[in-house]
Amino acid sequence: MSKLYLIPTPIGNLEDITLRSLRILKEVDIILAEDTRTSSKLLKHYDISKKLVAHHQHNEHKSLERIIESLKAGETMALISDAGTPAISDPGFLLARECIKNDIEIECLPGATAFVPALVNSGFPSDKFVFEGFLPHKKGRQTRLKLLAEETRTIIFYESPHRLIKSLKQFAEYFGEDRQASVSRELTKMHEETIRGNVVELVAYYETHTLKGEIVVIVEGAKK
């Protein structure tokens, strides 16, 4: 019976994958991967040999019809991203939606995602929060920041090393220099680090420290 599984993969430490995820990856006919080279390392580590097909942000619109037809023909597939849960700031939403439209069963397994440990590590309220992912690089960025300046819930951002300082400076400009934040990088890896302070203090820290790896920024909400 055709089915699409969305399977989270480790964000760093290869041990952070569930036993069920490994079993399903061994059972499906095809594995759709954001980057087949990156995914090959994980699959080789667990001795999984399956047909890998690239499915990423640059080809997902074009490949949708072909994938749906294969699923309708009875194949089972697993979608994995380079790290974390598919469709969370990664490809997956479009394919899941298309499967639903075509009455193809989908199942998302629980597992690794970067923002959960970063949120818990931050010490900010986690009962209510807003996941923003990556801010727009240009168009709509200022509008989004102005809107978020009034947000009272904890705010979660993903950021790249070369844009972090720019974002922190903009947080100081739009949210206020005393707004508290927490920056986590290299989660689950050997050089995992979480730095906390107001946004001005964080700018000063990262202007004198080398930045590498994937980054999650947690910003406290505006005071009510």
Steps between C-alpha positions, in 0.01 A plus 500: 500500500641840400608727782730793565696514824657824618796396711706732721877452483766597757599868513856401591545192714419192290369319809199734506284292270218272610490124456173532308656751262782258423256215444285698259801631308596136444148402391397773254558473125650848452657764725453862395792706628572873514867431421580143399867543591418607855235231545731230362727545802214439742368201307847347464555540876191287563563261210189606309513447124205654318439697182561868576319773304579871540207710620597853599379860477637542147318204345205422730242671277620316190530159666161502676301345216752220444514415871120499532469267202753260654310504828171437320664202332548343843850600602585602856732794559677675783585870488802615699676836523869562565424544869188522712136456408389535136277802424641702794700761304576215259320339203198289587191719524423498127536124469291432811225730373502334157475155658196611701337635184554164332381289797848359556567413863774697674659451840749726675714329762612684815865586532776755487438867432738779594266756652369282786829454689594862425170621644535291815865605544409868471316517830223710342132404535425198282130455567423739214741592221519613138714315246622745234772291338713706264413869464460633144840611372373819338139551398269502799775478761441840662124451498542165673734643765261786576218253548708270721608792720155482663493121532469398866574130448851357479627526141710237322723577201737294285806687380822445305843592640561782252166668577485458877661831600284691253188340645604567861564867416157523341345339808664775706362762261144370480454316831718716726859461618398340830300217337636169626594222260671162486715375213556126459728350238643160412224332702577134590852535355839510671518880505140566607464846649222716643567867579245714681470875561335809359532548126775766532709268719455222248615724214815586696566132571463380144702786354803348676422127466509273198156394381439160345211257471123518502355764733174537693421836659239518776372850585288581802159644429412864553397595850122520540 
